[in-house]
Amino acid sequence: MPHHRRNKDDSNNPELSIASIGNYVFQKTVGEGNFAKVKLAKHKLTGVEVAIKIIDKTRIDEKKLGKLYREVKIMKLLNHPYIVKLFEVIETKNTLFLVMEYSSSGELYDYLVVHGRMKEKEARVKFRQILAAVNYCHNKRVIHRDLKAENLLLDANFDIKIADFGFSNYYDPESKLDTFCGSPPYAAPELFQGKRYTGPEVDIWSLGVILYVLTTGCLPFDGKNLQEMRESVCRGKYRIPFYLSDSCEKLLRKFLIRDPYKRASLEMLIDDPWINEGY
């Protein structure tokens, strides 16, 4: 009898390689992490494609599991056209299956790598969608804390879907948070400085970085290592390319302000002339 060689990532959890779960038949693996993988699956009856995140609970500690349940709770709360929808949660003793909307056009990051920067008109369409989704979250007292081009997916119509709420949390205007979250190139200066923060203002800084990335195809703050990156972000100096319009430059300067108290609010940003050009 041939010996079945277990994939190293299957640990001792056979549920990671099952052919179907609930009403869904797995197609192929589309992403993989330390304790989770994402598979494309099809609904048996409707044929609708979904992305199923399969989390091996045997490989994560209590703290991470708690964070995971918080992510699920937050995703269940959110229902917005530009946010990845969580359809269903299937849980067994060792595994958590999150059945989510499938964004068939991939990451915005990969789109930019292939096609380069967007023309401002195209960037505006995408950025309006991103702003609408983040504003919706903040109105629900939810902050994302990991907004970046890699977490912005594109669906079949090339509309934005904000994904990965792994660092998200509830916020209270009356209290402060202190966890450093997110990706260093998109992180606000106060996070690098270890200062406490309310929440929305760190998302707003990240949105400024995203707008810069969309319109220039590169990051405003960079460094060969984390120390250089930290210094670059905390200095808050960035280059404005000659081809950016004055109105786009003015908008960027409302986001990328080192002092979080002087940073624009989402309400102000949504009313900005550049955002509303042609609408």
LINJO-V468850 format. One line per field, one symbol per residue. ss: DSSP state (~ for helix, > for strand, _ for the rest). phi: phi as a letter, one per 30 degrees, with the letter a starting at -180 (. if undefined). burial: I if it has 9 or more other ideal C-beta (glycine too) atoms within 8 Angstrom, else O. Layout:
ss=???
phi=???
burial=???
//
This chain:
ss=_______~~~___~~~~__>>__>>>>>>>>>___>>>>>>>>_____>>>>>>>>~~~__~~~~~~~~~~~~~~~~_____>__>>>>>>___>>>>>>>_____>~~~~~~~~____~~~~~~~~~~~~~~~~~~~~__>>_____~~~>>>_____>>>______>>______>______~~~__~~~~____>__~~~~~~~~~~~~~~~~~_________~~~~~~~~~~__________~~~~~~~~~~__________~~~~~__~~~~___
phi=.dddddddddhccdddbddabhcccdcadcabbdbbbccdbbdecciddbccdccdddcbdedddeddddeddddddcbbecbedcdabcbcecbbcccbeccdciddedddddcidcdeddddedddddeddddedddciccdibdaedcccbddciddbdbhcdcdadbbedbccbddbjcedcddeddddiddbdleddddeeddddddddccibddbbadbddddedddddicbdcdedddedddddeddddcddedcddddedddddeddceic
burial=OOOOOOOOOIOOIOIIOOOIIOOIOIOOOOOOOOOIIIIIIIIOOOOOIIIIIIIIIOOIOOOIIOIIOIIIOIIOOIOIOIIIOIOOIIOOOOIIIIIIIOIOIOIIIOIIOOOOIIOIOOIIOIIIIIIIIIIIIIOOOIIIIIIIIOIIIIIOOOIIIIIOIOIIIOIOOOOOIOOOIIOIIIIIIIIIOOOOIIIIIIIIIIIIIIIIIIIIOOOIIIIOOOOIIIIIIIOIOOOOOOOIOOIIIIIIOIIIIOOIOOIIOIOIIIOIOIIOOOO
//
